[in-house]
Amino acid sequence: MNFEPIIGLEVHIELSTKSKMFCGCPAEHFGVSPNTQVCPVCLGLPGALPAANKLAIENCIRFGLALNCEVSEFSKFDRKHYFYPDLPKSFQISQYDLPFCINGKYESIRIKRVHMEEDTGKLIHTNLNGKKVSLVDFNRSGVPLVELVTEPDFRSVDAVVKFLKEIQLTVRYLGISTADMEKGSMRLEANISLRVKEQESKRVNELPDYKVELKNINSFRYLTKALDAEIKRQAELLEDGKKIKQETRGYDEDRDRTFSQRSKEEALDYRYFPESDIPPIRIGELKIKKLKFKIPELPSQKRGKYQKLGLSANYIEVLVQERARADYFETALALAKQYNISEKEIAGVMVNQNLDGKFAEPAGLVKKLVELQNVDYASQADVEEAIKKVVLDNGKAVKDYQAGKEQVLGFLIGMVQKELKGKGKIELIKETLISYIHGR
């Protein structure tokens, strides 16, 4: 049988606020000595009362608005009960039925909700006096955590990775988190099931009656391998006519297989009820408009703008990967107009030569380009001769480019420029080089 995956995501993002979600302890916990940034509130001591972090709530709402969510005018916090050593109160302050943001959509992916909660402590598994032990560091306990939940709209692993990279980029553009997966400030969980591909036309009504949750995913590479392994496992079981158990599983990278952790909890298992120590929150229409006004131009919007300028897809992706670099590019464009320097020329020197790294301000880059306009550039014949030599000396790079690795083109352009002792015009080199490679 031919199966297709049905995948939904839960994405947790730690916000980069100065203080924690419900107390005044510092929120930055990475690399800090264990249990040095704690207080009665984040340790869950009797009588300690939480006070909500206003900036964290605003950043959560801005994130939801960036994903085209509706903002709930009336919202509240809830207690999510479960027992685990890293949860000192034996409940987590989260949101259940009235989250801050609901019903969003990013491209074709439906966003079910974006809500606010507190992070848990961190378990450290180690050896102490010759024994295996688990220690708890509560520095992370109470750090503001935003959770994004999608509908099960993904049909391939590639689509999942593409979406998550865009979410990471969006968060960084908003300036609300570093979303650094290696430091744990962006963590992923995937819910996955399989169905027979012929049911594609019934995708809304014919979802499988089970789902398996993959937890503790901390990199895109790890996510890809974990999803592939779980898809393979489920397909083999379904081929044998077996029913798949609804559960939470982890991934063993060494053995390239998933393993059972526990049965998957439902909402009733958490015994949600309203957080009695934090009043409900009303968010007025004027407040929502102010937060929406603070949202910068996002990566998808910049891509559309740069496409209209005629930039190649490769150039566009390089420029939008950092908001500061994209802003630098646009400032340089505005300054360069009076000198008749083209958008492609500015993008070219930034992407291929990293000239923006040599000039702190766009004005310095534009000044350099004006100086280069007066340079005695290499002739067409000299460019062609240099290209022939570079192509001959770099056969592997040429084959990689022909195989679809467009980023190799920048390397080849740089090698041609080196042959020409910096006197080649980038656009001329690029056009001639592409023409020569394709004409071979």
Secondary structure as UniProt FT lines:
FT   STRAND          3..14
FT   TURN            30..31
FT   TURN            34..35
FT   TURN            40..44
FT   TURN            46..47
FT   HELIX           54..66
FT   TURN            67..68
FT   STRAND          70..71
FT   STRAND          74..75
FT   STRAND          78..81
FT   TURN            85..86
FT   TURN            88..89
FT   STRAND          91..94
FT   STRAND          101..106
FT   TURN            107..108
FT   STRAND          109..118
FT   STRAND          122..128
FT   TURN            129..130
FT   STRAND          131..137
FT   HELIX           138..140
FT   TURN            141..142
FT   STRAND          144..150
FT   HELIX           157..174
FT   HELIX           181..183
FT   STRAND          186..196
FT   HELIX           197..202
FT   TURN            203..205
FT   STRAND          212..217
FT   HELIX           220..239
FT   TURN            240..241
FT   STRAND          247..252
FT   TURN            253..256
FT   STRAND          257..263
FT   HELIX           267..270
FT   STRAND          273..274
FT   TURN            276..277
FT   STRAND          281..282
FT   HELIX           285..293
FT   HELIX           299..308
FT   TURN            309..310
FT   HELIX           313..320
FT   HELIX           323..336
FT   HELIX           337..339
FT   HELIX           343..353
FT   HELIX           355..357
FT   HELIX           362..373
FT   HELIX           380..393
FT   HELIX           395..402
FT   TURN            403..404
FT   TURN            406..407
FT   HELIX           408..419
FT   TURN            420..422
FT   HELIX           426..438
//
